[in-house]
Amino acid sequence: MTIEEITKIITQGESISIEFKKAKEKVPASLYETVVSFANTRGGNILLGVDDDGTVLGIPPENKAAFLKNITSALNSKDNINPELYLNPESFDYKGKTIIVIQVPASSQVHNHAGKVYIREYETDIDVTNNQHTIRRLFLKKGGVYTETHIYPGLKMSDMDEALFSKVRNIIRGYNPEHPWLNVDNMQMLRDASLHWNDYENNREGFSLAAALIFGKDLTIQNLLPAYKVEAMVRIKDKDRWDDRLTLRTNLIDTYLKLKEFLYRYLPDKFYLEGDQRVDLRDRIFREVIGNIIVHREYTDATATEVIIEEDAVRTLNPNNPYFNGIMDLDNFNPHPKNPNIRKFFNVLGWTDEIGSGIRNTRKYLPRYVENAAPVFIDQTLFRTIIPLVRYTMSYFADQWFRWLEVDEKWRPKLTESLKNIEIDGKLHKMSWEEQITSLISSWMEKVTKLNKKVTKLNKKEALIQNKIEEKCLSSTEKVTKLPSKRVQYFIDILLLSGSPISVDDLVDILSFNHRTFFNENYLKPLSTLGFIQRTNPDKPTSPNQKYLITEKGKRFLTGKND
């Protein structure tokens, strides 16, 4: 977690997923009630050393080590929290005061503290130990967190495709010839892979949904999930329909293999020398993309998975139970399992690695496949992945942007460098300057209007937008080069200039501001709060070398992309 993220949490105030607790001489006894209530509900963040109203009081620095040790021990003790929660409390120096942050994810299990079960409602931890109706609903809800584990008592071995067991053993043999699954029968393999198991809560035993998805006959899968399908399409020439299309309603083994074959047919093969090893970049990137689609999909959702090859990018949409909700920060993310048993099975096949590796490997190898390109991952109900195949940037119209900003000639190199780091899509790249600026201004004003309420809530002193756009502002090329609100103009200017790290002093100089404090409070702070820019040295906000950099979220706002 970064200092900016902590600021955002404190600004939001206590809620169903945020809790502040004072802590001076000892860890507050109520901490573990909140930990359990967050784990049982939707997860959240606990800040020790912060008063209920958001005032940062801090904890005595001399108590920090003891607090961290005691909290970690308590979280890992069944006598305190059962089942245990293996969390990692972190300490931060926040504006000269020490605070401790505990990030609690929503759990797939029902937890209790000292024998009592808590849930979170609004800003309160509620003891529901004696409310059997609520407890039952909680267990039912948790049973749905990993729908892959749902047992279907009617499923039999005869519903599985016998040929798939031989195919799987051949794949395992090529990856790990010593693996124990090569020497057991089919039923034992399913048990060892947790695909046939005992549900002690409901006193049931049988094959899970994951077993049917991996080994089931096509008819079996369609009987269980009638709407399930994966669509792969090529949209390069015919953008309204498709140039080629593949529809899959089959098991996950063949889905993985056929998706790879389809993608590789249309994507260029490139190699890279890593040390003395020749690396197939296409394979390294897109096996991760396909693996992530399969192991993280929410299979009970009727929405189809889509993999679309376009002229400038490969885009995927995948039904999902969101955990992060938004554009993922690839420097700071905690991977969260969606289908742990399917993922573990694919690990054995050598098709996926540890959780989170898919995103890390895609990010590592993509800039070698497409120079300086970066993937985008958006965690929402439909998880979206964008893998650029061609990299277009705002630098194509660098001269026009320079005139648009109306800044001193000495800043031209800085602006050009910044624009080279801000990607645009192919549709925008093909526009003329007049078309592009018209499109972008329209997009900015539409999005700014939607953000107005959010920013007003976070910063009551001023709203992000002060004047609404009028139709006449877009009536001619001459008029669209100006925004109707000067403040909005400055926001856009800052984003344009922060494609590469830039200091506050340089921004103040470029934009001709006289008061640095006013600039910080009214421009940098709102943009940081929205997640559009970030500090290059977040752990030391007052560092003399501190600079600001546009985030992926900021780039998507600036370039008119929709999330």
C-alpha positions in Angstrom: 0.0 0.0 0.0 1.2 3.5 -0.8 1.0 6.8 1.1 -1.4 8.0 -1.6 -3.7 5.0 -1.0 -3.6 5.6 2.8 -4.6 9.3 2.2 -7.5 8.2 0.0 -8.7 5.7 2.7 -8.5 8.4 5.4 -10.3 10.9 3.2 -13.1 8.5 2.5 -13.7 7.9 6.3 -15.0 4.8 8.1 -17.4 2.6 6.2 -18.4 -1.0 5.7 -14.8 -1.7 4.5 -12.7 1.0 6.4 -12.1 1.1 10.1 -10.0 3.5 12.2 -8.7 2.6 15.7 -6.7 4.5 18.3 -3.8 2.6 19.7 -1.4 3.9 22.3 -0.2 1.5 24.9 -1.6 -1.7 23.6 -3.4 -3.2 20.6 -7.2 -2.5 21.0 -9.2 -5.5 22.0 -11.8 -4.7 19.3 -9.2 -5.1 16.5 -9.9 -8.8 16.0 -13.6 -8.4 16.0 -13.1 -6.0 13.0 -10.7 -8.4 11.3 -13.2 -11.2 11.5 -16.1 -9.0 10.4 -14.2 -7.8 7.4 -13.1 -11.4 6.5 -16.7 -12.6 6.8 -18.2 -9.7 4.8 -16.4 -8.0 1.9 -12.9 -7.4 3.2 -11.4 -4.0 4.1 -8.6 -1.9 5.6 -7.9 -1.3 9.2 -5.8 1.7 10.3 -4.3 1.7 13.8 -3.3 5.1 15.1 -6.2 7.0 13.5 -9.2 8.4 15.4 -12.8 7.8 14.3 -13.0 11.2 12.6 -9.9 10.5 10.5 -7.5 12.4 12.7 -4.1 10.8 12.5 -2.9 10.3 16.1 -0.2 7.8 15.4 1.1 5.0 17.7 4.2 5.4 20.0 7.1 4.5 17.7 8.7 2.5 20.5 5.6 0.2 20.5 5.6 -0.4 16.8 7.7 -3.6 16.9 5.7 -5.1 19.7 2.4 -4.2 18.1 3.4 -5.9 14.8 4.6 -9.0 16.5 1.5 -9.3 18.7 -0.9 -8.7 15.9 0.8 -11.2 13.6 0.8 -13.9 16.4 -2.8 -13.3 17.2 -3.9 -13.5 13.6 -2.2 -16.9 13.3 -3.6 -18.3 16.5 -6.7 -20.5 16.4 -7.5 -19.6 19.9 -8.0 -16.0 18.7 -9.2 -16.4 15.1 -10.5 -19.6 13.8 -9.7 -20.5 11.0 -6.5 -18.5 11.2 -6.0 -15.5 8.9 -2.5 -15.2 7.5 -2.3 -11.5 7.1 0.7 -9.1 7.0 0.2 -5.9 9.1 2.5 -3.1 7.8 3.7 0.1 9.5 4.0 3.4 7.8 5.5 6.8 8.6 2.5 9.0 7.7 3.1 12.7 8.0 5.6 12.2 10.8 3.4 9.7 12.7 3.5 5.9 12.8 0.4 4.0 11.8 -0.2 0.3 11.2 -2.3 -0.8 8.2 -4.0 -4.3 8.1 -5.5 -5.3 4.7 -8.1 -7.9 5.2 -9.4 -9.7 2.1 -12.9 -11.3 2.0 -12.5 -14.9 2.9 -14.0 -18.1 1.4 -14.5 -19.4 5.0 -16.6 -18.2 8.0 -14.2 -17.0 10.8 -14.8 -16.4 14.5 -12.9 -14.5 17.1 -12.8 -16.2 20.5 -15.8 -18.3 19.5 -17.9 -15.4 18.3 -18.9 -14.7 14.7 -19.0 -11.1 13.5 -20.2 -9.5 10.3 -19.8 -5.9 9.1 -22.8 -3.6 8.6 -22.2 0.1 7.8 -19.4 1.1 10.2 -20.1 -1.5 12.9 -19.0 -5.0 13.8 -22.1 -7.1 14.6 -22.0 -10.2 16.7 -24.2 -12.7 15.0 -23.1 -15.8 16.9 -26.6 -16.6 18.2 -28.5 -15.6 15.0 -28.8 -18.9 13.3 -30.6 -17.4 10.3 -27.7 -15.0 9.6 -25.1 -17.7 10.3 -26.8 -20.0 7.8 -26.9 -17.2 5.1 -23.2 -16.5 5.8 -22.2 -20.1 5.2 -24.4 -20.2 2.0 -22.7 -17.0 0.8 -19.2 -18.4 1.5 -20.1 -21.6 -0.3 -20.6 -19.5 -3.3 -17.2 -17.7 -3.2 -15.5 -20.6 -5.0 -18.3 -22.0 -7.1 -15.8 -24.4 -8.7 -16.1 -26.5 -5.5 -19.9 -27.0 -5.7 -20.6 -30.7 -5.5 -23.1 -32.3 -7.9 -24.2 -35.6 -6.3 -25.6 -36.8 -9.6 -22.3 -36.5 -11.5 -20.7 -40.0 -12.2 -17.5 -41.1 -13.7 -19.5 -42.1 -16.8 -20.1 -38.3 -17.3 -16.3 -37.8 -17.7 -14.5 -38.1 -21.0 -12.2 -41.1 -20.7 -9.8 -39.9 -23.5 -9.0 -36.7 -21.5 -7.3 -38.7 -18.7 -4.8 -40.1 -21.2 -4.3 -36.6 -22.8 -3.7 -35.1 -19.3 -1.2 -37.8 -18.4 0.7 -37.2 -21.6 0.9 -33.5 -20.9 2.1 -34.1 -17.3 4.6 -36.6 -18.5 6.2 -34.1 -20.9 6.4 -31.5 -18.1 7.2 -33.6 -15.1 7.8 -37.3 -15.8 8.1 -38.0 -12.0 4.7 -36.7 -11.0 2.7 -39.1 -8.8 -0.5 -38.7 -10.9 1.1 -40.8 -13.6 1.0 -43.8 -11.4 -2.6 -43.7 -10.0 -6.0 -44.5 -11.5 -8.4 -41.9 -12.8 -10.5 -41.8 -9.6 -7.4 -41.3 -7.4 -6.2 -38.5 -9.7 -9.5 -36.7 -9.2 -9.3 -37.1 -5.4 -5.7 -35.9 -5.3 -6.6 -32.9 -7.3 -9.5 -32.0 -5.0 -12.0 -32.6 -7.8 -13.8 -35.3 -5.9 -14.1 -34.4 -2.2 -16.2 -34.5 1.0 -18.3 -31.4 1.9 -18.5 -31.9 5.6 -20.6 -28.8 6.1 -23.5 -30.3 4.1 -22.6 -33.9 4.5 -22.1 -34.5 0.8 -19.4 -36.3 -1.3 -18.9 -36.2 -5.0 -17.5 -34.6 -8.1 -17.2 -30.8 -8.1 -18.0 -28.3 -10.9 -14.2 -28.1 -11.5 -14.1 -31.8 -12.2 -16.8 -31.5 -14.8 -15.1 -28.5 -16.4 -11.8 -30.2 -16.7 -12.8 -33.8 -17.5 -16.5 -33.6 -18.4 -18.0 -34.6 -21.8 -19.3 -31.7 -23.8 -22.9 -32.8 -23.0 -22.1 -32.9 -19.3 -20.8 -29.4 -19.3 -23.7 -28.0 -21.3 -26.2 -29.7 -19.0 -24.5 -28.1 -16.0 -23.8 -24.7 -17.6 -26.2 -24.2 -20.6 -25.0 -20.7 -21.4 -21.2 -21.3 -21.0 -19.1 -20.6 -24.0 -15.8 -19.0 -25.1 -15.7 -16.9 -28.2 -12.5 -16.1 -30.1 -12.7 -13.6 -33.0 -10.5 -11.8 -35.4 -11.7 -8.2 -36.2 -9.2 -6.6 -38.5 -10.9 -6.2 -41.9 -14.5 -6.7 -40.9 -14.8 -4.7 -37.7 -18.5 -4.9 -37.4 -18.6 -8.7 -37.5 -15.4 -10.8 -37.8 -12.8 -12.2 -40.2 -12.6 -15.5 -38.4 -14.4 -16.9 -35.3 -14.0 -19.9 -32.9 -16.8 -20.9 -30.5 -15.9 -23.3 -27.7 -18.3 -25.1 -25.3 -15.9 -27.8 -24.3 -13.7 -28.9 -21.5 -10.9 -26.7 -20.2 -8.1 -28.8 -21.5 -9.2 -28.5 -25.1 -10.3 -24.9 -24.6 -6.8 -24.0 -23.6 -5.2 -25.9 -26.5 -7.6 -24.6 -29.2 -7.5 -21.0 -28.0 -3.7 -21.1 -28.2 -3.8 -22.6 -31.7 -6.3 -19.9 -32.8 -4.3 -17.0 -31.4 -1.0 -18.3 -32.7 -2.5 -18.5 -36.2 -2.9 -14.7 -36.3 -0.2 -13.3 -34.0 3.4 -12.9 -35.1 6.1 -15.2 -33.7 9.0 -13.3 -32.1 12.0 -14.4 -30.1 14.2 -12.9 -27.5 17.5 -13.9 -26.0 17.3 -14.0 -22.2 20.8 -14.7 -21.1 21.8 -17.7 -23.2 18.2 -18.9 -23.6 16.0 -18.3 -26.6 12.6 -17.2 -25.4 9.4 -17.5 -27.5 7.8 -14.2 -26.6 4.4 -15.0 -28.2 4.2 -18.1 -26.1 5.3 -16.5 -22.9 2.7 -13.7 -23.2 -0.4 -15.4 -24.6 -0.2 -18.7 -22.7 -0.4 -16.5 -19.6 -3.4 -14.6 -21.1 -5.2 -17.8 -21.9 -4.3 -19.4 -18.6 -5.6 -16.4 -16.7 -8.9 -16.5 -18.7 -9.5 -20.1 -17.7 -8.4 -20.2 -14.1 -10.0 -16.9 -13.0 -13.4 -17.1 -14.9 -16.6 -17.2 -12.9 -18.2 -20.2 -14.6 -21.7 -19.8 -13.2 -22.0 -16.4 -15.0 -24.0 -16.8 -18.2 -21.9 -14.1 -20.0 -19.6 -15.5 -22.7 -15.8 -15.2 -22.5 -14.5 -13.2 -25.4 -11.0 -13.1 -26.9 -10.8 -10.5 -29.7 -7.8 -10.0 -32.0 -7.9 -6.5 -33.5 -5.5 -4.5 -35.6 -3.8 -2.8 -32.7 -4.5 -5.1 -29.7 -5.7 -8.4 -28.3 -8.6 -7.7 -25.9 -10.3 -10.2 -23.6 -13.6 -10.0 -21.5 -14.1 -12.6 -18.9 -16.9 -13.1 -16.4 -15.4 -12.4 -13.0 -16.0 -12.0 -9.3 -14.1 -8.7 -8.9 -11.7 -8.2 -6.1 -9.8 -5.0 -6.9 -12.6 -3.1 -8.8 -10.7 -1.0 -11.3 -7.5 -0.7 -13.2 -4.9 -2.8 -11.5 -1.7 -1.2 -10.3 0.9 -3.5 -11.6 3.5 -2.3 -9.1 1.2 -2.9 -6.1 -1.3 -5.7 -6.3 -2.1 -8.6 -4.2 -3.2 -11.6 -6.3 -6.5 -13.2 -5.2 -7.5 -16.8 -6.3 -10.8 -17.2 -8.1 -10.7 -20.9 -8.8 -7.8 -22.3 -6.7 -8.4 -26.0 -7.6 -8.5 -25.3 -11.4 -5.4 -23.2 -11.0 -3.6 -25.9 -9.1 -4.5 -28.5 -11.8 -3.2 -26.2 -14.5 0.0 -25.8 -12.5 0.6 -29.5 -12.6 0.2 -29.3 -16.4 2.8 -26.6 -16.6 0.3 -24.2 -18.1 0.2 -21.7 -15.2 2.6 -20.8 -12.4 2.0 -19.4 -8.9 -0.9 -17.0 -8.5 -0.1 -13.6 -9.9 2.6 -14.9 -12.2 0.4 -14.4 -15.3 0.2 -10.7 -14.8 3.9 -10.3 -13.9 5.1 -12.4 -16.9 2.9 -10.6 -19.3 4.2 -7.3 -18.1 7.8 -8.5 -18.2 7.8 -9.9 -21.8 5.3 -7.6 -23.6 7.7 -4.7 -24.0 10.0 -7.0 -25.8 7.2 -8.3 -28.1 5.9 -4.7 -28.8 8.6 -2.1 -28.0 7.8 -0.2 -24.7 4.2 -1.6 -24.6 2.4 -2.3 -21.4 -0.6 -4.5 -20.7 -3.7 -3.2 -19.0 -5.8 -5.3 -16.6 -9.2 -4.0 -15.4 -10.8 -6.0 -12.6 -14.6 -5.6 -12.9 -17.6 -7.9 -13.2 -16.2 -8.4 -16.7 -12.4 -8.7 -16.3 -10.7 -6.9 -19.2 -7.3 -7.5 -20.5 -5.7 -5.3 -23.2 -2.5 -6.5 -24.9 -1.2 -3.9 -27.4 0.1 -5.2 -30.7 1.0 -1.8 -32.0 2.0 1.1 -29.9 0.6 4.5 -30.8 1.3 7.6 -28.6 0.2 11.2 -28.3 3.6 12.3 -29.6 2.3 12.0 -33.2 0.8 15.5 -32.8 3.6 16.8 -30.4 3.8 20.2 -32.2 0.1 20.7 -32.0 0.0 19.8 -28.3 2.8 22.2 -27.7 0.8 25.1 -29.2 -2.3 24.0 -27.4 -0.5 24.2 -24.0 0.9 27.6 -24.8 4.1 27.1 -22.8 7.6 28.4 -23.1 9.8 26.9 -25.9 12.3 25.5 -23.5 9.7 22.9 -22.3 9.1 21.5 -25.8 11.6 18.5 -25.2 9.9 17.7 -21.9 6.4 17.7 -23.4 7.6 15.5 -26.3 9.2 13.0 -24.0 6.0 12.9 -21.9 3.7 12.4 -24.9 5.8 9.5 -26.1 4.8 7.6 -22.9 1.1 8.1 -23.2 -0.5 5.5 -25.5 -3.6 6.0 -27.6 -5.6 3.5 -29.6 -5.6 3.0 -33.3 -8.9 4.7 -33.8 -7.6 8.0 -32.3 -4.3 7.6 -34.1 -6.0 7.7 -37.5 -7.8 10.9 -36.8 -6.6 14.3 -37.9 -5.5 16.8 -35.2 -8.9 18.6 -35.4 -10.8 15.4 -35.1 -8.6 14.1 -32.3 -8.8 17.2 -30.1 -12.6 17.5 -30.7 -13.1 13.8 -29.7 -10.8 14.2 -26.6 -12.4 17.4 -25.3 -15.9 15.8 -25.6 -14.6 12.8 -23.7 -13.0 14.8 -21.0 -16.0 16.9 -20.3 -18.3 13.9 -20.2 -16.1 12.2 -17.7 -15.4 15.3 -15.7 -19.1 15.8 -15.2 -19.4 12.2 -13.9 -16.5 12.8 -11.5 -17.8 16.0 -10.2 -19.8 14.5 -7.3 -17.0 12.2 -6.3 -14.4 14.9 -6.2 -16.8 17.3 -4.4 -17.2 14.7 -1.7 -13.5 14.2 -1.3 -12.6 17.9 -1.5 -15.5 20.0 -0.4 -13.6 23.3 -0.9 -13.7 23.0 -4.7 -15.4 20.9 -7.3 -13.4 19.5 -10.2 -15.5 21.2 -12.8 -16.7 24.8 -12.5 -18.5 25.3 -15.8 -20.5 22.9 -17.9 -19.6 22.5 -21.5 -21.9 24.1 -24.0 -22.6 22.9 -27.5 -21.1 26.0 -29.0 -17.7 25.1 -27.5 -17.5 22.2 -30.0 -18.9 24.1 -33.0 -15.6 24.9 -34.7 -12.0 23.8 -34.9 -10.9 27.2 -33.5 -13.1 26.9 -30.4 -12.3 23.3 -29.5 -8.7 24.1 -28.8 -9.8 25.7 -25.6 -11.7 24.1 -22.6 -14.6 26.1 -21.1 -13.1 25.9 -17.6 -9.6 27.2 -16.9 -9.3 24.8 -14.0 -10.1 21.8 -16.2 -7.5 23.1 -18.7 -4.9 22.9 -15.9 -5.9 19.4 -15.0 -5.4 18.3 -18.6 -2.1 20.2 -18.9 -0.7 18.4 -15.8 -1.7 15.0 -17.2 -0.1 15.8 -20.5 3.2 16.9 -18.8 3.4 13.9 -16.4 3.9 11.1 -19.0 7.5 11.1 -17.7 8.3 12.1 -14.0 8.1 15.8 -13.4 8.6 17.8 -10.2 6.2 20.3 -8.7 8.6 23.1 -9.3 8.7 22.4 -13.0 4.9 22.1 -13.2 4.6 25.4 -11.4 7.1 27.0 -13.7 5.5 25.6 -16.9 2.0 26.6 -16.0 3.1 30.0 -14.5 1.7 29.5 -11.0 2.8 31.9 -8.3 1.8 29.9 -5.2 3.1 26.3 -4.9 0.9 25.5 -1.9 -2.3 26.6 -3.8 -1.1 24.5 -6.8 -0.6 21.4 -4.6 -3.9 21.7 -2.8 -6.1 22.6 -5.8 -4.5 20.6 -8.6 -2.1 17.9 -7.5 -4.2 16.7 -4.6 -7.4 16.2 -6.5 -5.6 14.4 -9.3 -3.8 12.2 -6.8 -7.1 11.4 -4.9 -8.7 10.3 -8.2 -5.7 8.1 -8.9 -4.8 10.0 -12.1 -1.2 10.8 -10.9 1.1 9.3 -8.4 4.3 10.2 -6.6 7.5 8.5 -7.8 8.7 8.2 -4.2 5.4 7.5 -2.3 7.1 6.5 1.0 8.8 9.9 1.3 6.2 12.5 0.2 8.4 15.4 1.3 11.5 14.2 -0.5 13.3 17.0 -2.4 13.6 14.6 -5.3 9.9 13.9 -5.4 8.2 13.8 -8.8 4.8 13.0 -10.2 3.8 10.5 -12.9 0.6 9.9 -14.7 -1.1 6.5 -13.8 -2.7 4.0 -16.1 -6.1 5.3 -14.9 -4.9 8.9 -15.7 -3.8 7.8 -19.2 -7.1 6.2 -19.9 -9.0 9.4 -18.9 -6.7 11.6 -20.9 -6.9 9.5 -24.1 -10.7 9.0 -24.0 -10.6 5.3 -23.2 -13.6 3.8 -21.5 -13.3 1.4 -18.6 
